[in-house]
Every structure is written in C-alpha cells, then in structure tokens.
Amino acid sequence: MTRQPSSRHRTATNDRFVPGFRIGDYRIEREARQEDTGMVYAAVHLVLPRVAAIKVMHPSQAWLRALAVQILREACILEALSHPGVPRVFECGVLSDKRPWVAMELIEGTTIAELANDGPLAVSDVVVALRTVADVLEHAHARGVVHHRLTESVIVRTPKRQSPFSVRGWGDVVAHDSALAAEPCNDIHALGVLAFRALTGLVLQPGQSARAACPQAPDGLAALIDDMLAPESSGRPVAADVRDRATWLAETLELLPPRSSAAPKPVRDEPSGVFNVRIKQG
C-alpha cells in the first residue's frame, strides 16, 4: 500500500502548490497571480479569521540569493509603509528548500487593465484613481521609496476597502537614495500613462496629449495628465501636487443624481466609481 503524502508536503507536478498545501500557519486555497519574483497564492490562516496573499519565490530561481534577499527586503519596506492603499504585511518565513515566503493582505478587485479593456473609464473613476494612487505615492516617496514598475495590473479598484483604489505588486520597490534607484518623477510619469489610457481608452503614443485625444474631458483633468507626461522630469508635478489637483477636481466637478435624463452625458455613461459627473459648459 502506497502512503499518500500529507497536505504539508503535497505539491503539483509543475512545482506550484495545490490547494491544501500548508505554508507556515496558512493553508493554500488557490493560485492568485504570477509576478516576476514569485507566485502569489490566496490562503487562509489556520487559526485566525484571516485571508492572505502568500508570495513564494519561484522554484527555478531558488539559487538566486540576491532575489531571495529582495523578496524579504520588500516585506521590510512594506512594513514601513502605513497607508490604506498599500497591502499590509502579516509575517514572513523560509521554506525547507530555503525559498522565502511573505504573507500579506490579499488585495482583490478589478484592475485598471481589466477596466480599460471595455474602453475609457468614467471621468469619476479616473479622478478617484489619480487622487488615491498619488496619495499612496506621496506617502512612499516621503519615506524614500519608489514603486519602480507602476503598471495597469497593479492598481486595483477595491470597493470594500477603506481606499477606493489600492496599489499591489511592490516587489520592485527600491529606496531612491540607492545607486540602482529609480526617481519619484518616473512614478508620476507612469501614473500619467495609466491615466491617459483610462481616460481615452488608447495606448499613449509619442507626442500625444490628453487634451487632443479626449477634447470632451474636463480641462483640469486633461491638463493634469499632460503635466504628468511632460518629457522633462523637472516639468512634472510631485505626487502631493497630483493628489491635491485630483482632489480639487473631485470636489469641483458638479455632482448629479444617477441616471439624470435632463443632464448632458458624461464622457462615459454609468460610471462605476464613487460619483457621477457632468462636465460644466462654458
């Protein structure tokens, strides 16, 4: 009779963990996503009422000591950030094969990439995303940290969280006072590229502007995005300025009750964000 391996030692043939596998005090439920530095699994704590994202280094990269250090360093950096738009770190450890793992808050929702597949986002969604993500970046930049790889897949709309949008995938964060550091202004440019895509439904091409690509958008929003896309880094606003200008837009755009038949249509009808907007005429 062949003895079946316990759930603690049971893995899939492709070196990915199957549901039921235990990492620390967590039980794997499903595979959530794949990142450059590791696999991310949704898991539940065996005792606490907690759902977590468990990030584990790829088996094929287990020999890369520098990568293992980077994953643990990511956990240390996230632990130093305290913002509702940044996932919290619960704990970390090392598997028997010396691969590190990190348990952090599971961020689930719809990414900007998924939202943009259906065309331009509502103005309300673009404004709220800009305001929230810029606030996250301002918090990180003030602590010497840049995201370094801000993409459509790491910004997630999370309606059940305190923050309407969250930023996950901080595996490439670096301290911007190090030799290999990116600059905070590059985060701003990356956010501008995402905002352009969200507003227009188009992938930014060299020389394009938000004003020209989406003339029906509020002037203040188009101007903010174009400033973030300035070719010279010195011409781009800092994260705090982006947040404040997006906050001003959110407060000054005229609010409407849902489905008002008498009002002019917004850039995209039936926005899924926090509020409906009407672009003021004149």
Backbone bond lengths (Angstrom), bond angles and torsions (degrees), N, CA, C in turn:
res aa  C-N    CA-C-N  psi(-1)  N-CA   C-N-CA  omega(-1)  CA-C   N-CA-C  phi
1 M - - - 1.464 - - 1.530 108.91 -
2 T 1.341 114.97 131.38 1.467 120.41 -179.32 1.518 109.97 -88.87
3 R 1.302 115.31 128.33 1.463 120.00 179.70 1.515 109.99 -80.53
4 Q 1.329 116.97 130.59 1.456 122.53 179.58 1.524 109.72 -78.53
5 P 1.315 117.74 138.37 1.460 119.64 177.39 1.510 111.53 -66.02
6 S 1.305 116.59 147.66 1.459 120.38 177.45 1.512 110.43 -70.47
7 S 1.332 115.88 165.49 1.465 119.79 -178.96 1.512 111.40 -61.85
8 R 1.349 117.14 -28.34 1.455 120.31 -179.26 1.520 110.72 -65.26
9 H 1.346 117.91 -29.83 1.454 121.34 -174.39 1.528 112.45 -109.63
10 R 1.321 117.83 1.80 1.450 120.61 -176.14 1.523 110.30 -85.48
11 T 1.312 119.34 123.74 1.457 124.19 176.50 1.510 109.36 -132.83
12 A 1.318 116.67 164.33 1.455 121.70 177.82 1.525 109.51 -78.31
13 T 1.324 115.64 163.15 1.464 119.91 -176.64 1.519 112.28 -67.79
14 N 1.321 118.35 -21.39 1.463 120.36 -179.24 1.528 112.09 -94.47
15 D 1.330 116.09 20.08 1.461 122.56 177.55 1.521 113.44 69.88
16 R 1.301 116.70 15.09 1.458 120.24 172.74 1.520 108.44 -101.69
17 F 1.297 116.44 143.56 1.454 120.41 -176.03 1.520 111.31 -74.33
18 V 1.328 116.09 140.43 1.457 121.80 -179.86 1.524 108.70 -94.90
19 P 1.339 117.23 160.58 1.465 119.47 176.00 1.527 111.03 -55.40
20 G 1.308 114.91 137.12 1.456 120.67 -178.55 1.511 113.50 102.33
21 F 1.336 117.57 -19.03 1.460 120.37 179.30 1.531 109.16 -67.28
22 R 1.326 116.73 141.49 1.460 121.37 -178.30 1.518 111.25 -103.61
23 I 1.316 115.36 132.56 1.460 122.95 171.03 1.516 106.63 -124.33
24 G 1.319 115.95 113.11 1.454 118.73 -173.94 1.522 109.72 60.00
25 D 1.314 116.98 -128.33 1.460 121.85 177.96 1.526 112.19 -100.02
26 Y 1.325 116.02 24.38 1.458 120.83 -178.48 1.534 110.46 -117.12
27 R 1.313 115.93 145.52 1.459 122.29 176.17 1.527 109.30 -111.40
28 I 1.324 116.41 124.08 1.455 121.51 -178.57 1.529 110.49 -65.03
29 E 1.325 116.30 131.89 1.459 122.17 176.74 1.520 112.00 -102.66
30 R 1.332 116.51 -42.62 1.460 120.86 -177.67 1.520 109.51 -167.32
31 E 1.322 114.85 164.93 1.465 120.34 174.19 1.520 108.46 -82.79
32 A 1.323 117.19 128.54 1.461 121.24 -176.76 1.524 112.23 -93.80
33 R 1.327 117.20 -50.37 1.462 120.47 -178.83 1.522 109.07 -168.53
34 Q 1.317 114.80 171.32 1.455 120.89 177.52 1.519 108.99 -119.15
35 E 1.329 116.78 134.66 1.450 122.66 176.39 1.519 109.22 -118.62
36 D 1.316 116.37 170.69 1.465 120.31 -177.91 1.525 112.04 -59.39
37 T 1.318 115.89 -36.04 1.459 119.56 -173.78 1.519 113.94 -99.55
38 G 1.316 118.68 -2.83 1.454 118.11 -179.61 1.512 113.29 172.83
39 M 1.337 114.50 174.92 1.458 122.36 175.35 1.525 108.67 -92.93
40 V 1.333 115.80 147.09 1.456 121.29 177.67 1.520 108.26 -119.17
41 Y 1.325 115.58 127.51 1.460 121.74 -178.63 1.525 109.93 -118.74
42 A 1.329 115.85 146.30 1.459 120.54 169.89 1.524 107.11 -85.24
43 A 1.327 116.42 132.72 1.458 120.90 -175.91 1.518 109.83 -143.52
44 V 1.322 115.58 161.90 1.463 121.12 177.13 1.522 108.74 -120.95
45 H 1.318 115.80 145.74 1.466 121.11 177.91 1.524 108.64 -74.86
46 L 1.323 116.84 143.35 1.456 121.43 -176.29 1.518 113.03 -72.05
47 V 1.330 117.33 -21.99 1.460 120.59 -177.78 1.521 111.57 -119.42
48 L 1.314 116.56 -51.02 1.457 121.08 -176.17 1.528 111.41 -78.07
49 P 1.321 118.26 152.23 1.472 121.11 175.51 1.529 109.81 -79.40
50 R 1.328 116.05 68.37 1.463 121.08 -172.65 1.522 110.33 -131.71
51 V 1.326 115.27 132.33 1.461 121.75 170.74 1.520 106.94 -105.34
52 A 1.315 117.25 134.80 1.465 120.38 -174.78 1.514 111.08 -135.23
53 A 1.329 114.89 161.05 1.458 122.36 169.92 1.518 107.07 -100.54
54 I 1.326 116.87 120.12 1.459 121.54 -179.91 1.521 108.18 -103.05
55 K 1.312 116.17 116.08 1.456 120.84 177.76 1.520 108.73 -99.91
56 V 1.351 115.62 126.70 1.461 121.94 -177.92 1.517 108.80 -126.72
57 M 1.285 116.55 136.40 1.468 122.55 178.60 1.524 110.35 -60.33
58 H 1.356 117.01 141.12 1.457 121.44 177.80 1.530 110.81 -58.97
59 P 1.341 118.51 137.47 1.468 119.90 177.76 1.527 112.70 -58.27
60 S 1.331 116.91 -36.54 1.464 120.14 -178.18 1.520 112.66 -68.01
61 Q 1.348 116.68 -15.00 1.462 120.80 -178.77 1.526 112.48 -108.90
62 A 1.347 115.85 12.92 1.455 119.80 -174.60 1.522 113.00 -61.58
63 W 1.326 117.18 -24.64 1.467 120.34 -178.66 1.524 112.34 -80.60
64 L 1.333 118.24 -10.10 1.455 121.39 -177.71 1.536 109.75 -84.74
65 R 1.295 115.58 93.96 1.465 120.15 -177.98 1.524 111.73 -61.39
66 A 1.340 116.05 -37.84 1.467 119.44 -178.96 1.522 110.84 -63.07
67 L 1.345 117.17 -36.17 1.456 120.31 179.45 1.524 111.00 -69.28
68 A 1.323 115.66 -38.79 1.464 119.57 176.87 1.526 110.48 -61.24
69 V 1.316 116.11 -42.05 1.461 120.37 178.08 1.527 110.08 -63.85
70 Q 1.350 116.89 -38.18 1.454 120.59 -179.36 1.528 111.47 -63.15
71 I 1.340 116.68 -41.18 1.458 120.17 -179.53 1.522 110.70 -63.61
72 L 1.329 116.46 -43.41 1.458 119.53 178.39 1.525 111.38 -69.12
73 R 1.327 115.65 -33.24 1.469 119.46 177.30 1.528 110.24 -66.81
74 E 1.336 115.59 -36.92 1.465 119.56 175.78 1.523 110.26 -56.49
75 A 1.331 116.46 -44.40 1.460 120.33 -179.94 1.525 110.91 -61.58
76 C 1.318 116.63 -40.19 1.469 120.65 179.54 1.525 110.96 -64.68
77 I 1.334 116.36 -40.51 1.465 120.13 -179.84 1.522 110.66 -67.42
78 L 1.340 116.27 -43.71 1.459 119.68 179.41 1.530 110.79 -63.20
79 E 1.325 115.92 -36.01 1.459 119.77 178.94 1.531 110.86 -63.37
80 A 1.341 115.93 -29.68 1.465 120.09 -179.84 1.522 112.38 -80.06
81 L 1.339 117.78 -16.65 1.461 121.74 178.59 1.521 109.07 -93.67
82 S 1.304 116.10 134.31 1.459 120.77 179.11 1.519 108.28 -131.06
83 H 1.321 115.34 89.78 1.463 121.56 -176.78 1.522 108.45 -146.16
84 P 1.326 118.66 139.86 1.471 120.16 -178.77 1.521 113.91 -63.41
85 G 1.336 117.28 -16.90 1.458 119.99 178.69 1.510 113.84 -93.75
86 V 1.338 117.62 5.17 1.468 123.02 179.56 1.520 108.27 -118.16
87 P 1.343 118.85 132.74 1.473 119.71 179.79 1.521 111.97 -63.05
88 R 1.324 116.11 141.52 1.459 121.95 178.22 1.526 110.46 -83.53
89 V 1.314 116.54 146.73 1.463 121.96 175.62 1.523 108.64 -94.06
90 F 1.334 116.54 130.01 1.459 121.10 178.00 1.530 111.60 -93.61
91 E 1.319 117.14 -51.30 1.463 121.22 -179.40 1.520 108.99 -169.22
92 C 1.312 116.64 170.62 1.455 121.08 177.71 1.524 109.06 -147.08
93 G 1.329 115.32 165.94 1.455 120.13 -178.39 1.512 110.72 -166.61
94 V 1.320 116.34 -169.19 1.460 123.01 -178.12 1.526 108.64 -133.54
95 L 1.348 117.34 133.09 1.454 121.62 177.09 1.531 110.42 -73.86
96 S 1.323 115.74 172.84 1.461 120.34 -179.00 1.523 112.54 -63.45
97 D 1.347 117.17 -25.15 1.468 120.64 178.53 1.528 111.87 -92.05
98 K 1.335 116.18 15.10 1.467 123.91 175.34 1.526 114.35 77.01
99 R 1.318 117.38 7.58 1.462 118.89 176.03 1.530 109.94 -80.43
100 P 1.332 117.69 132.77 1.465 119.74 179.86 1.526 111.46 -78.88
101 W 1.317 115.89 155.24 1.455 122.04 173.32 1.530 108.55 -138.55
102 V 1.316 114.15 151.77 1.463 120.90 -179.56 1.526 108.32 -133.43
103 A 1.311 116.62 130.36 1.461 122.48 174.81 1.525 108.15 -101.27
104 M 1.314 115.80 122.06 1.462 120.18 -179.28 1.519 110.15 -137.37
105 E 1.298 115.41 172.41 1.458 121.38 -179.49 1.522 110.22 -59.94
106 L 1.322 116.17 132.82 1.458 121.27 179.13 1.525 109.47 -81.96
107 I 1.336 116.03 117.36 1.460 121.79 179.27 1.523 108.42 -100.15
108 E 1.313 116.67 110.10 1.459 121.02 179.78 1.520 109.53 -120.15
109 G 1.298 115.29 148.81 1.450 121.58 -179.13 1.514 109.51 158.64
110 T 1.317 116.84 -160.70 1.456 122.63 -179.11 1.518 109.31 -104.16
111 T 1.319 117.02 125.93 1.455 120.04 -178.76 1.524 111.08 -78.61
112 I 1.324 115.36 162.05 1.462 120.29 174.84 1.532 110.11 -58.42
113 A 1.325 116.67 -37.75 1.464 120.41 179.60 1.515 110.51 -60.99
114 E 1.327 117.58 -43.23 1.463 120.64 179.99 1.524 111.23 -69.05
115 L 1.330 116.42 -40.28 1.462 119.62 178.60 1.523 111.32 -63.49
116 A 1.335 116.53 -40.54 1.461 120.96 -176.45 1.524 112.64 -72.11
117 N 1.322 117.56 -15.68 1.470 119.22 177.32 1.515 112.22 -62.78
118 D 1.327 116.94 -26.03 1.461 121.55 -179.21 1.520 112.31 -91.19
119 G 1.320 118.17 7.48 1.453 121.60 -179.62 1.513 111.17 109.72
120 P 1.334 116.90 -170.48 1.469 120.40 -177.57 1.525 112.00 -58.67
121 L 1.315 116.06 145.50 1.456 120.59 175.26 1.523 109.70 -79.73
122 A 1.315 115.73 160.40 1.459 120.39 173.33 1.524 109.37 -62.78
123 V 1.330 116.14 149.19 1.460 120.76 178.17 1.522 110.60 -54.70
124 S 1.333 117.08 -39.68 1.465 120.25 -179.84 1.516 111.32 -59.90
125 D 1.332 117.25 -41.89 1.461 120.27 179.93 1.528 111.31 -66.33
126 V 1.324 116.73 -40.19 1.462 120.39 -179.51 1.529 110.24 -64.22
127 V 1.326 116.45 -44.49 1.460 120.76 -178.46 1.526 110.99 -64.51
128 V 1.338 116.31 -45.47 1.463 119.98 -178.58 1.529 110.58 -66.34
129 A 1.333 117.25 -39.43 1.467 120.28 178.27 1.525 110.65 -63.39
130 L 1.334 116.87 -44.47 1.465 120.40 178.52 1.527 111.05 -60.75
131 R 1.311 115.69 -46.44 1.464 120.10 -177.94 1.528 110.85 -62.22
132 T 1.318 116.76 -45.56 1.453 120.38 -175.20 1.523 112.27 -71.32
133 V 1.337 116.82 -47.37 1.460 119.97 -176.93 1.522 110.38 -68.30
134 A 1.332 117.71 -38.04 1.464 119.72 176.99 1.521 110.79 -62.96
135 D 1.332 117.44 -34.71 1.457 120.33 177.65 1.530 110.46 -67.14
136 V 1.341 117.06 -38.53 1.467 120.75 175.20 1.524 110.45 -62.26
137 L 1.340 116.37 -45.92 1.464 120.10 -179.05 1.526 111.19 -64.75
138 E 1.326 117.42 -39.94 1.465 119.66 178.90 1.524 110.06 -61.29
139 H 1.323 116.83 -41.47 1.460 121.58 178.47 1.532 110.45 -61.78
140 A 1.342 116.52 -44.20 1.465 120.60 -179.15 1.523 111.60 -70.06
141 H 1.342 116.93 -45.86 1.465 120.47 -178.24 1.529 111.28 -60.65
142 A 1.327 116.79 -36.56 1.465 120.22 179.98 1.526 111.81 -65.24
143 R 1.340 115.78 -17.93 1.469 120.97 179.64 1.520 111.83 -108.11
144 G 1.319 116.16 17.65 1.455 120.72 175.08 1.509 115.01 75.93
145 V 1.340 117.77 27.77 1.461 121.49 -176.40 1.525 109.76 -126.16
146 V 1.327 116.45 136.69 1.464 121.43 171.89 1.516 108.03 -119.82
147 H 1.339 116.85 154.77 1.460 119.99 -178.38 1.511 110.93 -76.60
148 H 1.307 118.08 -38.76 1.463 125.14 173.44 1.524 113.78 80.27
149 R 1.336 119.09 -28.09 1.462 119.86 179.76 1.515 109.23 -144.67
150 L 1.322 115.60 69.08 1.456 121.81 -178.22 1.527 108.52 -84.47
151 T 1.316 117.24 110.26 1.463 121.89 -176.53 1.517 110.89 -125.41
152 E 1.323 115.33 172.80 1.462 121.19 -179.11 1.520 112.52 -62.77
153 S 1.325 117.02 -25.74 1.459 119.97 -175.34 1.524 113.74 -85.35
154 V 1.332 118.26 -8.27 1.462 119.71 -177.93 1.526 112.57 -103.28
155 I 1.328 117.76 -9.37 1.462 121.06 176.12 1.522 107.84 -97.40
156 V 1.317 116.32 118.79 1.458 121.83 -170.87 1.525 110.31 -122.65
157 R 1.329 116.12 129.47 1.458 119.10 173.94 1.520 108.11 -80.23
158 T 1.315 116.05 122.23 1.455 121.79 -173.36 1.528 109.29 -125.54
159 P 1.326 118.08 83.57 1.470 120.21 -173.58 1.518 114.54 -63.73
160 K 1.345 118.71 -19.45 1.462 120.32 -177.87 1.515 112.94 -92.31
161 R 1.336 117.86 -3.13 1.457 121.13 -179.35 1.529 110.53 -97.71
162 Q 1.299 114.92 167.66 1.465 120.00 177.09 1.517 110.85 -62.87
163 S 1.327 116.69 -35.70 1.458 121.25 178.76 1.525 109.08 -95.59
164 P 1.347 119.99 127.45 1.467 120.91 -178.35 1.522 113.16 -64.14
165 F 1.317 117.57 -26.68 1.467 122.26 174.29 1.523 107.93 -130.99
166 S 1.330 115.67 144.45 1.463 120.78 178.22 1.523 109.29 -127.65
167 V 1.320 115.10 157.42 1.467 121.30 -179.72 1.527 107.77 -115.58
168 R 1.309 116.57 115.06 1.461 120.42 178.22 1.536 108.67 -110.71
169 G 1.318 116.00 -176.77 1.459 119.75 177.94 1.519 112.55 69.59
170 W 1.343 117.13 53.23 1.462 121.05 -179.19 1.515 111.86 -90.33
171 G 1.334 118.20 24.37 1.449 121.15 -177.29 1.505 114.72 -66.69
172 D 1.328 117.71 -17.83 1.455 120.55 -178.33 1.513 112.50 -106.22
173 V 1.340 116.87 15.09 1.459 118.41 -179.59 1.518 110.15 -65.26
174 V 1.302 115.68 143.53 1.463 121.40 176.43 1.516 108.79 -139.13
175 A 1.289 115.63 154.06 1.459 120.29 173.27 1.520 107.71 -78.28
176 H 1.336 117.55 124.21 1.462 118.84 -170.70 1.532 113.03 -79.05
177 D 1.328 116.85 10.63 1.457 118.56 170.67 1.537 111.10 -103.19
178 S 1.330 117.21 9.74 1.461 120.89 179.16 1.518 110.13 -94.03
179 A 1.336 115.33 167.43 1.468 120.20 -176.17 1.513 112.31 -66.48
180 L 1.342 117.23 -29.09 1.458 121.18 -177.13 1.524 112.13 -98.61
181 A 1.330 116.05 14.76 1.449 119.58 -170.99 1.518 113.26 -74.40
182 A 1.341 114.18 147.07 1.451 120.97 165.77 1.528 107.10 -85.95
183 E 1.319 116.37 171.65 1.457 120.72 -178.43 1.523 110.38 -103.98
184 P 1.328 118.45 148.04 1.463 120.86 176.91 1.526 112.89 -55.17
185 C 1.332 117.00 -33.72 1.467 119.65 -179.50 1.529 111.83 -63.50
186 N 1.342 117.31 -24.68 1.456 119.60 177.19 1.523 111.29 -71.73
187 D 1.332 116.88 -33.45 1.465 120.31 172.95 1.530 110.45 -60.99
188 I 1.331 115.91 -40.95 1.465 120.69 -179.46 1.530 109.99 -64.53
189 H 1.329 116.71 -43.83 1.461 119.94 178.69 1.523 110.23 -62.34
190 A 1.342 117.01 -43.70 1.461 120.35 179.66 1.527 111.15 -61.34
191 L 1.333 117.28 -40.41 1.457 120.73 177.70 1.522 110.55 -66.40
192 G 1.331 117.43 -36.08 1.456 120.59 176.16 1.519 112.08 -63.30
193 V 1.339 116.90 -40.61 1.470 121.13 177.31 1.530 110.16 -61.00
194 L 1.330 116.37 -43.19 1.460 120.08 179.37 1.530 111.17 -66.18
195 A 1.339 116.27 -40.72 1.459 119.66 179.62 1.528 111.06 -65.28
196 F 1.338 117.16 -37.86 1.463 121.09 176.89 1.527 109.90 -60.82
197 R 1.321 116.75 -46.33 1.468 120.84 178.83 1.522 111.12 -62.26
198 A 1.334 116.57 -43.29 1.455 120.42 -178.33 1.524 111.80 -65.67
199 L 1.328 116.89 -38.51 1.469 120.90 -177.48 1.521 112.54 -75.72
200 T 1.333 117.06 -40.08 1.458 120.85 -171.59 1.526 113.73 -103.38
201 G 1.332 117.04 -21.96 1.453 119.90 -173.89 1.514 112.58 79.48
202 L 1.337 117.01 7.48 1.458 122.23 -176.30 1.521 110.85 -114.04
203 V 1.322 115.72 152.09 1.452 121.03 172.14 1.526 107.97 -82.44
204 L 1.316 116.83 128.41 1.455 121.62 -176.13 1.521 111.34 -60.26
205 Q 1.326 115.56 130.45 1.455 122.52 174.93 1.528 108.91 -111.22
206 P 1.329 117.75 154.57 1.465 120.09 -179.58 1.526 111.74 -54.22
207 G 1.314 115.36 133.11 1.459 120.53 177.60 1.508 114.88 86.61
208 Q 1.325 119.80 -7.20 1.460 121.03 -179.40 1.520 111.03 -77.35
209 S 1.327 115.35 154.22 1.461 120.98 175.88 1.516 108.84 -131.55
210 A 1.318 115.83 153.15 1.456 120.36 178.52 1.518 111.14 -66.57
211 R 1.332 116.74 -35.69 1.471 119.90 179.25 1.526 111.38 -59.16
212 A 1.336 116.17 -45.55 1.459 120.13 -177.56 1.525 112.06 -74.81
213 A 1.329 116.67 -37.06 1.462 119.96 -176.00 1.518 112.47 -76.50
214 C 1.336 117.57 -26.35 1.468 120.99 -178.38 1.526 109.29 -140.00
215 P 1.345 117.45 72.38 1.470 120.57 -175.34 1.520 113.96 -64.48
216 Q 1.351 117.98 -19.17 1.460 120.02 -179.68 1.521 112.90 -83.07
217 A 1.323 118.27 -5.44 1.467 121.79 -179.84 1.524 110.11 -74.57
218 P 1.315 118.01 154.84 1.475 120.50 175.81 1.525 110.43 -56.67
219 D 1.335 115.74 138.03 1.470 120.12 -177.07 1.524 111.98 -57.74
220 G 1.332 116.15 -39.79 1.450 119.19 -177.89 1.521 112.96 -64.40
221 L 1.327 116.56 -35.55 1.461 120.53 179.67 1.527 110.73 -72.17
222 A 1.337 116.86 -45.51 1.459 120.49 179.17 1.531 110.65 -62.41
223 A 1.340 116.37 -40.65 1.465 119.92 179.81 1.521 110.84 -65.18
224 L 1.327 117.79 -39.12 1.465 121.01 179.38 1.531 110.42 -63.30
225 I 1.324 117.02 -45.78 1.462 120.43 -179.40 1.519 110.56 -63.60
226 D 1.332 117.30 -42.51 1.467 120.11 179.90 1.528 111.13 -65.09
227 D 1.331 117.27 -35.89 1.466 119.59 176.63 1.529 110.99 -64.62
228 M 1.325 116.88 -37.66 1.467 120.82 178.88 1.522 111.73 -68.11
229 L 1.335 116.21 -25.16 1.467 121.74 -178.59 1.531 112.17 -93.74
230 A 1.326 117.49 8.03 1.462 120.35 -179.05 1.525 110.58 -52.95
231 P 1.344 117.69 132.94 1.472 119.73 -177.55 1.523 113.44 -62.37
232 E 1.331 116.55 -32.89 1.459 120.36 177.73 1.532 109.11 -91.75
233 S 1.318 116.03 126.86 1.458 119.88 -176.97 1.522 112.07 -58.87
234 S 1.315 117.09 -30.67 1.468 120.52 -178.84 1.520 111.85 -67.42
235 G 1.328 117.36 -19.53 1.452 120.95 -179.72 1.516 114.10 -88.90
236 R 1.333 117.51 -4.14 1.457 120.87 -178.19 1.531 110.75 -88.68
237 P 1.326 117.38 143.93 1.470 119.37 176.42 1.523 110.46 -70.56
238 V 1.310 116.65 158.28 1.458 120.74 173.66 1.527 108.02 -81.88
239 A 1.324 116.16 168.52 1.462 120.71 -174.36 1.529 111.66 -59.09
240 A 1.323 117.42 -40.12 1.462 119.92 -179.59 1.523 111.49 -62.64
241 D 1.340 117.59 -36.96 1.465 120.70 178.08 1.521 110.84 -67.09
242 V 1.337 116.55 -41.83 1.466 120.13 178.08 1.523 110.00 -60.59
243 R 1.314 116.08 -45.62 1.464 120.15 179.02 1.518 111.41 -60.45
244 D 1.325 117.47 -45.90 1.464 120.58 -176.93 1.529 111.20 -67.06
245 R 1.325 117.23 -39.75 1.472 119.61 179.65 1.527 110.81 -69.53
246 A 1.333 117.76 -37.61 1.462 120.47 176.86 1.520 110.79 -68.53
247 T 1.331 116.87 -35.32 1.463 120.45 176.62 1.522 110.27 -64.52
248 W 1.332 116.21 -42.62 1.467 120.31 177.43 1.527 110.18 -60.76
249 L 1.325 117.67 -42.39 1.464 120.66 178.62 1.529 110.63 -61.86
250 A 1.323 116.77 -43.59 1.466 120.40 -179.11 1.520 111.15 -63.05
251 E 1.341 116.92 -32.87 1.461 120.44 -177.70 1.522 113.12 -83.94
252 T 1.329 117.28 -24.46 1.458 119.31 -174.30 1.520 113.80 -101.93
253 L 1.327 118.11 -19.55 1.459 118.58 174.05 1.520 108.26 -63.60
254 E 1.322 116.19 135.99 1.454 120.60 -173.91 1.520 109.70 -70.94
255 L 1.343 116.26 127.42 1.456 120.88 -179.72 1.518 110.64 -83.56
256 L 1.309 115.38 143.45 1.459 121.40 -179.89 1.522 110.07 -129.05
257 P 1.333 118.58 151.06 1.457 119.68 170.11 1.523 108.91 -68.36
258 P 1.320 119.05 151.28 1.462 121.11 -179.41 1.522 112.28 -58.63
259 R 1.345 115.59 142.33 1.470 123.49 173.54 1.526 112.14 56.45
260 S 1.317 118.12 45.53 1.451 121.17 175.84 1.519 109.10 -78.61
261 S 1.318 117.61 113.25 1.465 121.14 -174.53 1.515 112.30 -71.87
262 A 1.348 117.70 -22.39 1.455 119.88 -176.98 1.516 113.00 -85.51
263 A 1.308 117.17 -12.96 1.455 120.32 -174.10 1.519 111.22 -90.69
264 P 1.335 117.68 149.49 1.461 119.99 173.71 1.523 110.31 -60.35
265 K 1.319 116.45 149.60 1.460 120.66 -178.91 1.521 110.56 -72.24
266 P 1.339 117.05 143.73 1.461 119.75 173.55 1.522 109.84 -73.24
267 V 1.334 115.90 -179.94 1.454 119.96 -179.94 1.512 110.69 -56.70
268 R 1.307 117.55 -41.63 1.458 121.60 173.28 1.508 107.56 -132.42
269 D 1.334 117.60 131.53 1.448 121.15 -175.87 1.519 110.57 -74.42
270 E 1.322 115.08 157.43 1.454 123.42 176.82 1.525 112.53 52.22
271 P 1.331 118.05 60.59 1.466 119.70 178.35 1.514 110.65 -62.79
272 S 1.295 115.56 149.43 1.461 120.65 -178.18 1.510 111.87 -99.48
273 G 1.327 116.95 8.74 1.457 119.86 -175.94 1.511 113.25 -89.63
274 V 1.320 116.19 -143.87 1.450 121.14 -170.20 1.524 112.26 -86.47
275 F 1.314 117.83 -32.42 1.450 119.39 -176.45 1.525 110.12 -147.44
276 N 1.334 115.66 160.98 1.455 121.85 172.69 1.516 109.13 -93.36
277 V 1.326 117.30 149.57 1.456 119.91 -178.61 1.508 111.17 -131.11
278 R 1.326 115.31 152.41 1.450 121.62 169.83 1.514 106.56 -123.27
279 I 1.304 116.62 131.62 1.450 120.35 179.10 1.524 108.34 -76.44
280 K 1.317 116.76 121.43 1.451 120.58 -178.36 1.521 110.68 -66.72
281 Q 1.278 115.60 139.70 1.476 121.63 179.43 1.529 109.19 -93.22
282 G 1.334 116.53 140.09 1.451 120.06 176.93 1.507 114.17 78.74
